[in-house]
Amino acid sequence: MPSVQKVLNFNGLIFPNQESELTKLENKVVKLIPTGKENAKSCAYIAETLKVSIRTVIETVRKLRLKHFDIGSTTNNGYYRFKDEQEYLEFMAKYSKEQSRRNNVLKAMQSTPMAKKIAVEANEETKGVKEQ
């Protein structure tokens, strides 16, 4: 995997400093996430430690990932930072497969009886507006 420079080192100062862009909660969450899949911490553990809901932890991790933090997750063991390229590639393969399954469900849901009913009603409303 080719290396891409993502930070600038100027006289010993490294930019950008990801932690400086974090909220207090994001900072606390990221500090509780260990390196290595074998050390993963559960969402429940992080939530209990920080006295927040599991939903808050999930949303905070989503925001951290959107801020380009290397955070992986497992179905049963929780969150971890990638220790190497292999962990990253395994996570991305699993996450991509999961996303593909979700996309298939979304596509199928667009053809359910309820979806068809909504489409017919929307067409009828559009006809009524055009005829006025």
C-alpha atoms as a printed R data frame, in Angstrom:
    type eleno elety resid chain resno       x      y       z
1   ATOM     1    CA   MET     A     1   0.000  0.000   0.000
2   ATOM     2    CA   PRO     A     2   1.615  3.326  -1.036
3   ATOM     3    CA   SER     A     3   2.239  5.875   1.696
4   ATOM     4    CA   VAL     A     4   0.489  9.225   1.450
5   ATOM     5    CA   GLN     A     5   1.668 12.213   3.471
6   ATOM     6    CA   LYS     A     6  -1.305 13.529   5.418
7   ATOM     7    CA   VAL     A     7   0.464 15.763   7.907
8   ATOM     8    CA   LEU     A     8   3.054 18.507   7.744
9   ATOM     9    CA   ASN     A     9   5.986 18.420  10.144
10  ATOM    10    CA   PHE     A    10   7.360 21.936  10.587
11  ATOM    11    CA   ASN     A    11  10.141 22.454  13.148
12  ATOM    12    CA   GLY     A    12   8.853 19.548  15.222
13  ATOM    13    CA   LEU     A    13   5.214 20.703  15.152
14  ATOM    14    CA   ILE     A    14   2.836 18.393  13.359
15  ATOM    15    CA   PHE     A    15  -0.158 19.777  11.477
16  ATOM    16    CA   PRO     A    16  -3.013 19.109  11.432
17  ATOM    17    CA   ASN     A    17  -3.440 18.073  15.023
18  ATOM    18    CA   GLN     A    18  -6.546 15.881  14.920
19  ATOM    19    CA   GLU     A    19  -7.179 16.186  18.652
20  ATOM    20    CA   SER     A    20  -7.440 19.984  18.418
21  ATOM    21    CA   GLU     A    21 -10.472 19.537  16.142
22  ATOM    22    CA   LEU     A    22 -12.388 17.372  18.620
23  ATOM    23    CA   THR     A    23 -15.191 18.138  21.048
24  ATOM    24    CA   LYS     A    24 -14.605 17.210  24.693
25  ATOM    25    CA   LEU     A    25 -16.707 14.063  24.295
26  ATOM    26    CA   GLU     A    26 -14.942 13.011  21.092
27  ATOM    27    CA   ASN     A    27 -11.605 13.475  22.836
28  ATOM    28    CA   LYS     A    28 -12.707 11.295  25.772
29  ATOM    29    CA   VAL     A    29 -14.057  8.577  23.479
30  ATOM    30    CA   VAL     A    30 -10.956  8.438  21.272
31  ATOM    31    CA   LYS     A    31  -8.721  8.144  24.346
32  ATOM    32    CA   LEU     A    32 -10.689  5.078  25.495
33  ATOM    33    CA   ILE     A    33 -10.254  3.258  22.189
34  ATOM    34    CA   PRO     A    34  -7.153  1.046  22.312
35  ATOM    35    CA   THR     A    35  -4.870  0.015  19.466
36  ATOM    36    CA   GLY     A    36  -5.315 -3.480  18.092
37  ATOM    37    CA   LYS     A    37  -8.389 -5.562  17.406
38  ATOM    38    CA   GLU     A    38  -7.468 -7.940  20.222
39  ATOM    39    CA   ASN     A    39  -7.756 -5.015  22.698
40  ATOM    40    CA   ALA     A    40 -11.115 -3.700  21.455
41  ATOM    41    CA   LYS     A    41 -13.370 -2.016  24.027
42  ATOM    42    CA   SER     A    42 -17.108 -2.538  23.894
43  ATOM    43    CA   CYS     A    43 -19.523  0.261  23.227
44  ATOM    44    CA   ALA     A    44 -21.173 -0.538  26.583
45  ATOM    45    CA   TYR     A    45 -17.825 -0.179  28.391
46  ATOM    46    CA   ILE     A    46 -17.156  3.217  26.798
47  ATOM    47    CA   ALA     A    47 -20.719  4.398  27.510
48  ATOM    48    CA   GLU     A    48 -20.550  3.269  31.134
49  ATOM    49    CA   THR     A    49 -17.100  4.809  31.661
50  ATOM    50    CA   LEU     A    50 -18.220  8.178  30.268
51  ATOM    51    CA   LYS     A    51 -21.750  8.038  31.750
52  ATOM    52    CA   VAL     A    52 -23.385  8.464  28.333
53  ATOM    53    CA   SER     A    53 -25.762  6.321  26.299
54  ATOM    54    CA   ILE     A    54 -24.650  3.623  23.891
55  ATOM    55    CA   ARG     A    55 -26.329  5.604  21.104
56  ATOM    56    CA   THR     A    56 -24.123  8.608  22.014
57  ATOM    57    CA   VAL     A    57 -20.982  6.456  21.768
58  ATOM    58    CA   ILE     A    58 -22.045  5.063  18.382
59  ATOM    59    CA   GLU     A    59 -22.752  8.553  17.037
60  ATOM    60    CA   THR     A    60 -19.488  9.921  18.466
61  ATOM    61    CA   VAL     A    61 -17.470  7.145  16.805
62  ATOM    62    CA   ARG     A    62 -19.264  7.914  13.522
63  ATOM    63    CA   LYS     A    63 -18.209 11.562  13.864
64  ATOM    64    CA   LEU     A    64 -14.627 10.536  14.666
65  ATOM    65    CA   ARG     A    65 -14.503  8.391  11.542
66  ATOM    66    CA   LEU     A    66 -15.816 11.322   9.503
67  ATOM    67    CA   LYS     A    67 -12.907 13.318  10.957
68  ATOM    68    CA   HIS     A    68 -10.572 10.649   9.509
69  ATOM    69    CA   PHE     A    69  -9.736  8.740  12.677
70  ATOM    70    CA   ASP     A    70  -8.666  5.146  12.056
71  ATOM    71    CA   ILE     A    71 -11.263  3.371  14.189
72  ATOM    72    CA   GLY     A    72 -12.360 -0.155  13.489
73  ATOM    73    CA   SER     A    73 -15.064 -2.199  15.137
74  ATOM    74    CA   THR     A    74 -16.087 -5.776  15.588
75  ATOM    75    CA   THR     A    75 -19.564 -7.205  15.956
76  ATOM    76    CA   ASN     A    76 -18.954 -8.577  19.439
77  ATOM    77    CA   ASN     A    77 -15.808 -7.015  20.891
78  ATOM    78    CA   GLY     A    78 -16.157 -3.296  20.238
79  ATOM    79    CA   TYR     A    79 -13.952 -0.483  18.968
80  ATOM    80    CA   TYR     A    80 -10.225 -0.380  18.320
81  ATOM    81    CA   ARG     A    81  -7.622  1.647  16.432
82  ATOM    82    CA   PHE     A    82  -5.872 -0.148  13.589
83  ATOM    83    CA   LYS     A    83  -2.463 -1.472  14.600
84  ATOM    84    CA   ASP     A    84  -1.485 -2.287  11.012
85  ATOM    85    CA   GLU     A    85  -2.597 -2.350   7.399
86  ATOM    86    CA   GLN     A    86  -4.046 -5.862   7.754
87  ATOM    87    CA   GLU     A    87  -6.510 -4.756  10.428
88  ATOM    88    CA   TYR     A    88  -7.529 -1.793   8.283
89  ATOM    89    CA   LEU     A    89  -8.057 -3.942   5.174
90  ATOM    90    CA   GLU     A    90 -10.053 -6.562   7.104
91  ATOM    91    CA   PHE     A    91 -12.291 -3.884   8.586
92  ATOM    92    CA   MET     A    92 -12.846 -2.169   5.240
93  ATOM    93    CA   ALA     A    93 -13.744 -5.465   3.550
94  ATOM    94    CA   LYS     A    94 -16.255 -6.283   6.304
95  ATOM    95    CA   TYR     A    95 -17.702 -2.757   6.316
96  ATOM    96    CA   SER     A    96 -18.033 -2.704   2.512
97  ATOM    97    CA   LYS     A    97 -19.824 -6.060   2.527
98  ATOM    98    CA   GLU     A    98 -22.168 -4.805   5.238
99  ATOM    99    CA   GLN     A    99 -22.913 -1.648   3.231
100 ATOM   100    CA   SER     A   100 -23.626 -3.715   0.132
101 ATOM   101    CA   ARG     A   101 -26.151 -5.823   2.076
102 ATOM   102    CA   ARG     A   102 -27.844 -2.663   3.359
103 ATOM   103    CA   ASN     A   103 -28.029 -1.231  -0.152
104 ATOM   104    CA   ASN     A   104 -29.708 -4.448  -1.341
105 ATOM   105    CA   VAL     A   105 -32.324 -4.124   1.402
106 ATOM   106    CA   LEU     A   106 -32.959 -0.465   0.511
107 ATOM   107    CA   LYS     A   107 -33.429 -1.369  -3.134
108 ATOM   108    CA   ALA     A   108 -35.847 -4.181  -2.240
109 ATOM   109    CA   MET     A   109 -37.808 -1.905   0.109
110 ATOM   110    CA   GLN     A   110 -38.479  0.465  -2.793
111 ATOM   111    CA   SER     A   111 -40.658 -2.265  -4.372
112 ATOM   112    CA   THR     A   112 -42.768 -3.256  -1.368
113 ATOM   113    CA   PRO     A   113 -46.558 -2.817  -1.402
114 ATOM   114    CA   MET     A   114 -46.222  0.261   0.835
115 ATOM   115    CA   ALA     A   115 -43.657  1.847  -1.487
116 ATOM   116    CA   LYS     A   116 -45.937  1.227  -4.468
117 ATOM   117    CA   LYS     A   117 -48.929  2.688  -2.600
118 ATOM   118    CA   ILE     A   118 -46.961  5.842  -1.767
119 ATOM   119    CA   ALA     A   119 -45.821  6.158  -5.406
120 ATOM   120    CA   VAL     A   120 -49.416  5.838  -6.677
121 ATOM   121    CA   GLU     A   121 -50.653  8.427  -4.169
122 ATOM   122    CA   ALA     A   122 -47.839 10.811  -5.105
123 ATOM   123    CA   ASN     A   123 -48.710 10.405  -8.805
124 ATOM   124    CA   GLU     A   124 -52.395 11.096  -8.091
125 ATOM   125    CA   GLU     A   125 -51.478 14.247  -6.119
126 ATOM   126    CA   THR     A   126 -49.234 15.403  -8.980
127 ATOM   127    CA   LYS     A   127 -52.058 14.859 -11.498
128 ATOM   128    CA   GLY     A   128 -54.442 16.849  -9.340
129 ATOM   129    CA   VAL     A   129 -52.024 19.797  -9.112
130 ATOM   130    CA   LYS     A   130 -51.405 19.813 -12.889
131 ATOM   131    CA   GLU     A   131 -55.142 19.729 -13.682
132 ATOM   132    CA   GLN     A   132 -55.882 22.821 -11.571
